[in-house]
Amino acid sequence: MRIERIELYHINMPLVAPFQTSRWIETERAVPLVAVYSEGLVGWGECVASNGPWYSYETDETAWLILSRYLIPMVLGQDITDPSQPSRLTARVRGHNMAKAGLEMAIWDLLAQAQGVSLSHLLGGERDRVDVGVSVGIQPSLAATLATIRGYLDAGYRRIKIKIKPGWDVEVVRAIRREFGDIRLQVDANSAYRLEDAVPAFQAMDDQGLLLIEQPLGEDDILDHAKLQPQLRTPLCLDESIHSLDHARWALETGACRVINIKAGRVGGLWVSRNIHDLCQAQGVPVWCGGMLETGIGRAANVALASLPNFRLPGDISASDRYYHEDLIDPPFQLNPDSTLTVPAGPGLGVRPVPTRLEKVTLRRAEFSHREP
Ligand SMILES: [Mg+2]
């Protein structure tokens, strides 16, 4: 399929509630959306880079620049025949994985539509529903945390993740256990600890039956995680540290973790995500799908990705109403009674933005066309 035209939409959507981690707080999501046109079809992609350089160095503004100036010219006019091609065409750009992944998602949507198959099918997915959980940000108080968790359990979520930081960790976990008993529970530190503080902090919660402890140490670290993991029974899970297939291999070879969180945006797209999935599967290491507060577009790609067989833990892929009063897509993603989301079965992503809703949240738009030389 020759890539004829690409549109970028810079959108901004208010979140239903502020989302606070150990390091930053988000109240709205400003992200670039990508629309790729070929042969009468349009593929959609969502770039998960957001308002500030907090989760990673990428932001909506850097992604807009890198897409406009470098990535889009590399694919415009190209004849795309296989799904590994977008990664290869943009490999000369160092980093900027979220920008790459947004563009690649749109092209995968297009390829799947052209084949008349779902994105899940194109990826090799095997499930029609995926297990999901909810990620609970740091709340103003313990009481607020317990009330928030109760709300999500009442809504049907069967796996809870809480954000933690030094001073907001073991006592919170114990309080949740006292209140809710044996629920599926995991914690995410977003790199808030250093090794010397992490050992006592996580040994203190090693008897709490957590599914995993996510990214306790530096966002660029593998070595210290490899020192921490043998001192704990609870599996460590790397998120921020894994940007490529090599990073995943290094983490597994050094024993830095026993679980990997895959986010297509973080690793540069669905192609790399599938390769990391396959590597982990071959080594018996489970993966799960992380979340970046996506709109329905990015959420559809996450759900498709999580339908692969080695996604064996619930993903941070909640229903649309956990994030937005009005999603870009209609109908929105809704939670099934068994704490799953249904994998879209239609061609490609199986969802697309409602034009009037897209227009309402669009800050600016740009268009790029291929001209025959
Ligand atoms: Mg995380």
Residues whose N, C-alpha, C, O or C-beta is under 5 A from the ligand:
A	BS01	MG	D188 E214 D239
